[in-house]
Amino acid sequence: MLQIVPIDDERPHEEKGTQCPCDPHVLWEDPETGEAFAEAIVLHKAWDGRELVEEAEALLRGEKWKGIGRWRDSKR
């Protein structure tokens, strides 16, 4: 399982499994192609809500927000 967590977040995340209080989004397949991933990707939400700001900025630029901001791979 690949854990993707925000850098310098306000609180720590549970990086084992999918049960983090941030209610992470778990991806089993590529949302654009439908192809299954070799392992699940757990995309944690930032406690400070920065993904909402990133989404709003992308919309203002007329772009589709990809949902990936400043993240680090914490695969363990």
C-alpha positions as CSV (number, residue, x, y, z in Angstrom):
1,M,0.0,0.0,0.0
2,L,1.4,3.4,-1.0
3,Q,0.7,6.2,1.5
4,I,0.7,9.8,0.2
5,V,0.7,12.4,3.0
6,P,0.9,16.2,2.9
7,I,4.3,17.7,3.8
8,D,4.5,19.8,6.9
9,D,0.9,19.1,7.9
10,E,-0.5,20.4,11.2
11,R,-1.1,16.9,12.7
12,P,0.3,13.5,12.1
13,H,-1.4,10.9,9.9
14,E,-2.0,7.2,10.5
15,E,0.2,5.7,7.8
16,K,-0.7,2.0,8.2
17,G,-3.8,0.9,6.4
18,T,-6.6,3.2,5.3
19,Q,-8.1,4.2,8.7
20,C,-6.7,7.7,9.2
21,P,-8.8,10.4,10.9
22,C,-8.3,12.7,7.8
23,D,-10.6,10.3,5.9
24,P,-8.1,9.6,3.1
25,H,-9.2,8.8,-0.5
26,V,-8.1,5.2,-1.5
27,L,-7.4,4.7,-5.1
28,W,-7.4,1.1,-6.6
29,E,-7.3,2.2,-10.2
30,D,-6.2,5.1,-12.4
31,P,-9.1,7.5,-12.5
32,E,-8.3,8.5,-16.1
33,T,-7.6,5.1,-17.6
34,G,-9.4,2.7,-15.3
35,E,-6.3,0.5,-15.2
36,A,-5.8,-1.2,-11.8
37,F,-2.8,-0.2,-9.7
38,A,-0.3,-2.8,-8.6
39,E,-1.1,-1.7,-5.0
40,A,-3.7,0.7,-3.4
41,I,-2.8,4.3,-3.1
42,V,-3.9,6.1,0.1
43,L,-4.2,9.8,-0.6
44,H,-4.4,11.6,2.8
45,K,-6.1,15.0,3.1
46,A,-4.3,17.9,4.7
47,W,-5.5,19.0,8.1
48,D,-5.2,22.7,7.0
49,G,-7.5,22.2,3.9
50,R,-4.8,23.2,1.4
51,E,-6.2,20.9,-1.3
52,L,-9.4,23.0,-1.3
53,V,-7.2,26.1,-2.1
54,E,-5.4,24.2,-4.8
55,E,-8.6,23.1,-6.3
56,A,-10.0,26.6,-6.3
57,E,-6.9,28.0,-7.9
58,A,-7.0,25.4,-10.7
59,L,-10.7,26.2,-11.4
60,L,-9.8,29.9,-11.6
61,R,-7.1,29.1,-14.1
62,G,-9.6,27.0,-16.1
63,E,-7.7,23.8,-15.4
64,K,-8.8,20.4,-14.1
65,W,-7.5,19.9,-10.6
66,K,-5.4,16.7,-10.4
67,G,-5.7,16.4,-6.6
68,I,-2.0,16.2,-6.0
69,G,-0.2,19.1,-4.3
70,R,2.9,19.0,-2.2
71,W,3.0,15.3,-1.1
72,R,5.7,13.0,0.0
73,D,5.8,9.2,-0.5
74,S,5.7,7.6,2.9
75,K,5.7,3.9,1.7
76,R,7.0,1.8,4.6
